[in-house]
């Protein structure tokens, strides 16, 4: 059962925040939905947006400036939180920003104590679409997925593993090879365990290599991103796509960094890209 926490008019549509009890995560959760004005008269397609480390469901809503373009294109945007939260949900023992609360990495944890709550993969792929059936004006059968940084990793890996559920995929500054970077190694080591062969199931470069179906995919990466070399490793995705003959558009944007200024600059391009495949 969804509860409306807030609802404001925005570009002739509605920006709504919902609260609910998650059966998959075992805690109270919240997510945000932008409903374009077209949803008052017909069911509109859905773009899922997955945010990055330290974020919640509100960062993209308040910083990206996406609602104006989504309103023009008739696309709903669904922004989930980035991790389970609440009393009893474990966090990084050292309260680091790159693991635990705000850092669910969109995986299903198998290791204690994380496996009781940290099932963000199932939450995004299965529970959230089911919950959206309670929201009038959505056609969840027409869906695409996008995200930034950790959320870019989530969008790519989830899209690659579920080509039947998403018509197109895009990402800003994604962590493309979590098995080969400190952020990913910490998260996967704790959530999934020491067996590194199991990590490959959430590594976009590994998933590209064995993809049985291809979906239109767009990636934007800033050349001045201070995480590019150590954490994001875009060149590994370029190599994986070339080797697998996967037709992914990967654009290196000169001078842009990792911030929401970068996202705001190119979000119209991404929404127009998804609109082509959601119509």
N, C-alpha and C positions, 0 to 999 in steps of 0.2 A: 504494500500500500504506500503510495507516494503522498508526501505532505509538501505543500508549497511553502517555502521559507521566505521567498521574496519574488516580486513580479513588477517589472518596470517597462514602460513603453520605450522602444528604441528603434529608430528608422522605420516607423510605422508597423513594427512587429513587437514581439514581447521577449524580454530577457528574463528568464525564470530560473530560480534555484530551487531544486527539490531535495528533500531529505527522505531517507528510508532505512529500514533495517535490512542489511544484506545477509541473505542465507549463505552465500558463498564465502563471505569474509568474516562472518560472525561478529559484526559490529554495526554501529550506526554509520551511514555514509551520506554524502551529498554529491550532487552533480548539477551542472547548469545546462540549460537549453535555450538557444535563440530560435524563436519561431518567426519566420518571415511573414509578411502580411498575406501572402498567397495561401498560407495554411488555413486561413479562415474559410476558404472556398474549396480547397482541394488538398489531397495528401501530398506532401512535399518530400523529396529525398533527404537523406541524412548524411552529414559529414561528421565523423567522430574525430575529435581533437585530443591527443594525448600530450600532456605537458611534461616538463623536465624536472630535474632534481630540485628539491625545496619548494616546488609549486603545489598549488591545490587547484580546485575547479575554477577559481576566479582570475588567475593571472592572465590567461589568454583573453578572457571576457573583457577585462578592463584595459589591456595594453595593446592588443593587436589591431584594433580598428576594423575587425572583420565583418561586423554586423551590417555596415553600409553596403558592402558588396554582396553579402549573403541575401540581403533584402532585395536587391536588384535582380539577383539570379534565382531567387525562390528556393534557397537551400537552408535547411535547418542545421545548426551546429550544436553538437552534444559534447560537453566537456566534463569528463569524470575527474575525480580526485586522482592523485598519483600513488596512493597507498591506503591500506586500512588505517583507521585511527580510533582513539578512545581508550578508556580505562581497560587495562588488561592486554592491550596490544603491545607487544615488545618493540623496543627501539634499539638502535645502536648503543651498546654499553658505554661508549665514549661520547655519545650524542653527536657523532659526526654527521655532516649534511648528506653524505653520499651513500648512506645505508639506513634501513629502517624507515621511520616515519618520513613521508615525502619522497621516498626512494624505493618504491615497490618493484621497479624495473619490468613490470608487466610480465612476470613469470609466475608459475605455480611452484611455490616452495615445497620441498620434500623433506627438509631437515627441521628438527625441533630446535627452538620453540616456534620457528617461523611458519611451519606448515599449517598451524591452526588458523591463521588469519591471512597470510600473504599468498593469496591466490588471485592476483590481479589479472592474469591471463584469462582465467575462466570468467572473472567478473566482466571484463570488456567483451569477450567473444560470446558469452552465453547469457549471463544475468542481465546486463544492461539492456540489450535488445528486447528481452522479455518485459522488463519494466517499462520500456518506452511504449508498449502497447496501451498503457494507461493514458498516454498523452495524445490528445486529439490533434489531427492534422499531419501526422507523420506516416510516411511510407517507408518502413524499415527494410523492406525488400529491395529498395534502391539505396545502397549505402557505399560510402567510400571512407577512407581513414587517412589521417595525417597527424603530425606531431613534431615536437622540437627536442633535440638533444636526447635525453633518456626516452622521451616520448617519441622522438624520431626513430629510435631503436625499436620501440614498441610498435609503431605504425608499420615499419618495414617488416619486422619479424612476424607480426600477426597477419599482415596482408599476404606475405609469402606463404604462410602456412594455411591460409584460408581463402584461396582464390575464388571459391564459390560464394563467399559472403561479402566481398568488397569489389566494386567495379573498377576502382582506381586507388592508387596509393601515392602519398607524397610525404616529404620530410624536410625539415630545416635542421641543419647541423647535427645529423644523427650519429649516435654511437653505432657504427656499422659492424664492428668486430669486437664485441664485448669479451670474447675469449682471449683477446690480445691487448687489452688495456687495463690500467689499474682500477678504474671504476667498475668495469664489468667483472674483472677477476674477483674483486672483493664481494660484489653482489652475488654472483653465481656460486662462488665458493661457499658462502654462508647459506644462501637459499637452497641450492641444489646439491652441494656436497663436494667432496674431493674428486669424484670421478669426472674428469674433464671431458670425457666422451659424451656425457649427458648435457654438457654446456652447449654443444653444437646445435641443439634443438632451438636455441634462442639467439643464434649468431646469424645475422643477415647474410654475411658472405658465404657461410656454409649452406644456408637455405637457398640462396641463388644457385649454387652449384648443383643442387638436386631438385630444383623446382620442376614439377610436371606440367604446370600451366603458367602462363605469363599474363600479367595485368599491366596496364599503362601505369608507369611509375615516374615520378618527378622528384629530384633531390636538389636542394639549393644549399651550398656551403660557402661561407665567407672566407676569403683568403687571409684576413687579419684576425681570425678566430684564435684566441690564445690557447684553446684546447685542441686545435686541429691535429698537431703532430702526435701528442702523447695519448689523447683519449679518443678522438673521433676517427682518425685514420681513413679518410675518404679514399685515398689511393688504393686501399685494399678492396673497396667495393668496386671501383673502376676496373681493377684487374679481374675480380670475380665475374663481373658482368661480361667482360670481353671474352674470358675463357669459356663461359657458359652460353655465350651468344644471347644474353638476356638484354632486350632493347630498353634499357633504363636511361632516362635523360638525367644526367648529373651535371649541374651548372656550378662552376666556381665563380663566385661573385666578388670581384676585385674590391678590396678595401673594407669589406663588411666584417663585423665581429660576431659574437655569440648572443647578442642582446635582442630584446624585443623591438628595438629600432630596426634590426635586420628583418625580423618577421613582418613588421608593419609595412616595410618597403615592398615586400614581394607577396604578401598574402592575397592581394587581388589576383595576381597571376595564378596562384595555386587554386583559388576558388573557381576561376574561369576554366582551369584545366579539369577540375573535377566535374564541373557543370557539363562539359562536353560528353562525359561518360555516364552521367546520372540522368540525363534527359530521356 
